[in-house]
Amino acid sequence: MAKKENQADFMKMFNEEPQTAPVQPLPKKQLSPVGYEKKKQVTFAMTPSIRSKLDDIVDYYSYKSASAYLEEMINQEWQRIQS
């Protein structure tokens, strides 16, 4: 395989321009909505039986994840005690 410089010279001999791939712009960085609170990882322990029950509840209510379910339950309880 010839180097790019040699390839360009070779193409000029036959009056052809070397082919280059079109440059594609980088995608724009997606911004978070105003007021969005970034999530942070939290680790805590629970017994395997409780984790199993949590997974069953998450499946039953079709939540995306156990953390999404827990987040909603905590928010609901917080709203309840604030009223």
C-alpha positions, 0 to 999 in steps of 0.5 A: 500500500502506497503512502498518501503522498505517493498515492496523490502523486500517482493520481496526479499522473493520471489527471485524477484527484485523490478521493477523500471521505467526506468530513462529518460534523461531530454531534452537538453535546446534549444539554440537561434540562434546567432544574435537572438534578444529576443522579449519584450512585449510592450503595447500601445493603439489604438482605437477599430476601428483601432484594428478591421482593424488591425485584418482584415488585419492580417487575409487577409494576413494570418499573425500569429499575429497582432504583427508579421504584425506590426513588418514586417511593421515597418521593411519595413518602416525602410528599406525604410527611410534608403535607 
